Amino acid sequence: MSETPSANESQSGVEISASGRLIQLEAADSGSFAGVNTSRRLRRRKRMPGLAMLPTALTLGNAVCGVAALIELTKAYAAVTAANSTEVYLRLGYAALLIGAGMLFDALDGKVARMTATTGRFGAELDSLCDAVTFGVVPALMIRVAGDFFFAHTSNFNFDTKLLWAVSGLYACCAILRLARYNVETDEEDDHSSFRGLPSPAAAASVSGFVLGLTWLHEFLSGFSDAWVWVLRVAYPLMCGLIGVMMVTRVRYSHLFNRLVSRKQSLRTMVIFLLIVTLVVVFIDFWRLTVPALMLAYVLSGPIYFAYRLIRGRGLLGRRLALAERKRQRDERATIKKSTT
């Protein structure tokens, strides 16, 4: 008996598979119609390409730092409820240092991936997921824990706690939106010399630096708990919320790591870098004040430069006019070239 399908079976949209089973096909899937081949080989799932080990390991190191920072913050919150100030200072400091370690891993993984020509979509998505933990969730929880330590746990007002929850949620949402926008708008061929909006690692470092500075004031200034607590109820949530909102703006920030490592620098840049390193070494004993000062300077660098460009007439309108003028000149050159040929 022949195993080949009959003409009636082919015309009725019935095919026999290799195992002898009948497969009922739609009109668009059988015969001479353009359709889908039912072969198992052609229906295999699309598999992910091989992983680049070193960049992936560095990216996962960022995630490990984020998880460790979350553990330290839970210990800090337990110390807050137990009124153990020394333990709170220690755990918040560890969490801030782990955020810094995550920043180091985040800076190295992209650099190593570009040097080894192993950049890809998987690496970009994995990097964003790890950044969402280390630079989104961890700083948001730090805002809540540190705020509760500074004034909320000694306050009789429920508004303080609600405000801290609102600012923490705002920061986390802004960080996640900023990372999603970065994935959509950034191409693999981008030179990564600048950012649109405050980058999430810098925002996390700013929040942790701000918290470190406040812990130093809380520890060494005797009048901090009485007088400054009323200032904190306005300044602390406002500053943290502002840092979060800056991540989703279009203000440009320089990528300092890539600019210093990927390009040849002038002698003036080297001298400025050496002066900054010297100041950091001199004030190393006051590192909890030095870090927030440096991060505050970086956060303000974007708005200051944006205002400078507006004053010099190179703001948004100036850029659009310049682009329109260059397009007009290109069109004129193309028209002249066509006329001559």
N, C-alpha and C positions, 0 to 999 in steps of 0.2 A: 504493500500500500504506500503510495507516495505521500511524503510529508509536506509537499509544497502546497500553499493555500490555493484554493480554487479561485476562478475569476469572480464568482459571485461573492466570495468572502472578501476579496480585495475591494470590490466595488461597494460593498455594504459597510465599509469602514471597520472591518475586523481583521486583526493581524494575529499571528501565532508567534509567541516568543520562543526563545531558545529552549525553554523548559517544557514547551508544549501547551502553555496556558493561552487562552484566548484573551486578547486585549481589545476592548471596545474603544475606538478612537472617534473623535469628533471629525467633522468634515474638514476643518482647517488643519488637522493633524495627520491626515492619511492621503494616500493616492498622490495625485499630481499637485495637490494644494501645498502652498508654502506653510510649513508647520514645524512641529517639534519632533525631533528624533527621540524615540523612546529607549534608545540603547542605554544600558547602565553606565557604560564608560563615559558617555557624553553627559550623563546626569550626575556625575560626581560633584560633591560640594567643593566650592572654591576654598583652597587651603591657604593659610598664612605662610608667607615666605620665611626662610630661616632667620633666626635672631642674631643680632650682633651682640656678642657676649659682654664685652667691656662697657659699651654705652648703656646697655640694659642693666648691668649690675650697678653702675653708678646711679642710674635713675631709681632703682629699687633701694639703694642706700639712702636716697632722699626720703622715700616712704618709711623706711625703718626709723629715721630720725624723727619723722612726724609722729609715729606711733609712740616712740619713747617720750617725746615731749608731752603727748596726751597723758601718759602714765604719770609723769612728773606733775602735771597740772591737777590731776585727781588727788595726788598726795598733798599738793598745796591746798586744795579745797578742804581736805580733811583736817589739815593743820589750822585753817581759818576757823572752822567750827570748834576746834579744840583750843583756840586762842593762843596758839604757839607761834609767835611772831618770827622767831629764829628759823624755825622749820619752813615757814612761808617764804622768807627771803632766800633760803637755800634752794627750794624747789622751783621758785620762779626764775632764779638765776640759771639753774640747770635747763629749764625749758627754753630760755632765751639762747643759751649756748647750743642747744640741739637745733633750734631754728637756724642759727648761723652755720652749723654743720650741714644742714639741708641745703642752704644756699650754696655752699661749696660744691656739694654733689651736683646741684642743678646747673651750676656754671660749667662744671667739667664734662658732664655727659654730652651736652650739645657740641662742645668744642672737640671732644674725642670723636664723636660721630662724624663731624665734618672733616676732621683730619684723616680718618680711616675710610671716608667715602661710604659710610653705612647709614646715612640718613634715610628715613622712610616714614610712612604714615603711621606704622605701629609705634615707632619711637616717639613721635609727636603726641599721639593719644595717650601713651603710657606716662609720658612726662607731665601732661596736663592733669591726669588722675592723681599722680603723686603730689603735684603742686597744690591741688585742691585740698589735700589732707594737711600737708606741712604748712602751706602759706594761706590757707583759707579757714579750715576748721580749728587748727591750733591757735592762731591769733584771736579768733572769735571767742574761744573758750578762755584764753588768757585775759581778754577784756572783762569777761564776766567774773572770773575768779579774783583778779586783782582789784576790780572795782568793789567787789563784796568785801575784800580785806581792808581797803582804804576807808570806806565810809558806809557801805550799805548794811553791814552786819551790826553796826552800832547805831543805826538810824531807826527811828520809829515810823518812817514814811515808806509805804509800799511803792511810792512813785520811783524811788531810787532803784529798786530791784527791777521794776518794769522797764525803766529807761535803759538799764544795763542789758537786759534781754533784747530790747529793740535794737540797740547799737550793735550787739553781737550778731544778731540775725542780719542786719543791714550789711555789716562787714563781710560775713560769709557769702551772702548772695552776690555782692559786688565782686568778690574774688572769683566766684564760679563763672559769673557772666563775663568777666574780663578774660579768663582763660578760654572760654568758648569762643569769644570774639577773636582772640589771638589765633586760634586754630583755623578759623574760617578765613581770616583776612591775610594771613602770612603764607607766602609761597616758599618752596624749598630753595629757590634761587635768591631769596632775600639776603642782604648782607648783614642783617641783624646788628646794625649800628645804632639804632634808636628804637624807642617804643612809643606807641600811641596810648597815652595813659600811664599812670604809675604802675610799674611792673609789680606783680604779686609778691616776689621775694623781697623787694625793697619795702613794700607796704608792711609785710610781716616783720621785717627788721625794725621798721619805724615804730610799730606798736610795741614790740618787745623792748626796744631801747627806751621808749617813753615809760614803760612800766618799770624798767630797771632804774631810771632816774628817780621815779617816784618812791621806789623802795629805799633808795639811798637817803632821800629827804626824810622819809618816814622813820628811818633807823637812826639818823644822826642829828636831826633837828627836833628838839624837845617840843616846840610849839606847833609841830606839823599837825598832830591829831586834832588840835583845838581850832586853830585859825584856818589852816589850809584846806580842811575838809570841806568848808563851804565853797572855796574856790574850785575844788575838785568836782563838785557836783555839777558844775557848768563846764569847766575846762576839759576834764577827762573824757566825758562822753562826746563833747563837741570835737575834740581833736581826733579821737578814734573814728568817729563817723566821717569826718573830713578826709582822713586817710583812705577810708573805704570808698568814698565817692570819687576820689581822684583816680582810682583804678579804672573807672568806666568813662572818663573824660577823653578828649582828643588832644590833650596837652602832651607835647613831645618831651620825652626824657631820653637822655643819652645812655647807651649801653656801655658802661664804664669798663667792664671786664674785656669785652671785645675790642673796644677802642685802644685800650692799653696793650693788649696782647697781640692783636692781629695787624696792627699798623706800626710803621716807623714814626717815632715821636720826636718832637723838637727838643732842644736843650731846655727851653723854658718849662715844658711839660715835665721833664725829668726833675728839674729843680723844685717845682711845686709838689711833685710826688714825694720827694725826699723831705721837704718841709712838713708835709702831713704826717709822714712816718715818724719824724723826729718828735712832733707834738704828741703823737699817740704814745711813744715810748716815755716821754717826760711825764705825761699824765696817766700812766698805766695804773697807778694806785687808785685813780678816780675813773676807772673804765666804765663804771655805771653811769657816769655823766658824760664821758667822751663819746660813747656810742650813740646816745640820743642826739647829741649835738651834731655829729656827722650825718646822721640819718635825717635830721630836721633840715640841714643844709641841702641834702639831695631832694627831699620832698618839695622844698621851696624853689629849687633851681628851675623846675618846669614852669610854674606860673611866672617867675621873674623873667625868664627868657621869653615867654609868650608875651608878657607886657612890653618887654624891650622891642620885640619885633613889631608890635602894634604901634609903638611910639615912632619907630623908624619907618613906618609905612609898609612893613613887610608882613602884615597879618594875613588873615584869611582872604580878604578882598584883594590885597596886593599879590598874593600867590595866584589867585584866579586870573587877575589881569595879566600877570607875567606869563602864565600858561597860554592864555588866549593870544598874547602877542607872539609867543614862539610858534604857536600853531599857524598863525597868519603868515609869519615869515617862511615857514616850511612850505605852505601852500604856494606862496609866491615863487619860491625857488623851484618847486615842482612844475609850475606853469611855465616858467622861463625855460626850463630844461626841455619840456615837451615841445615848446615853440621852436627851439633851436634844432631839435632833431627832426 
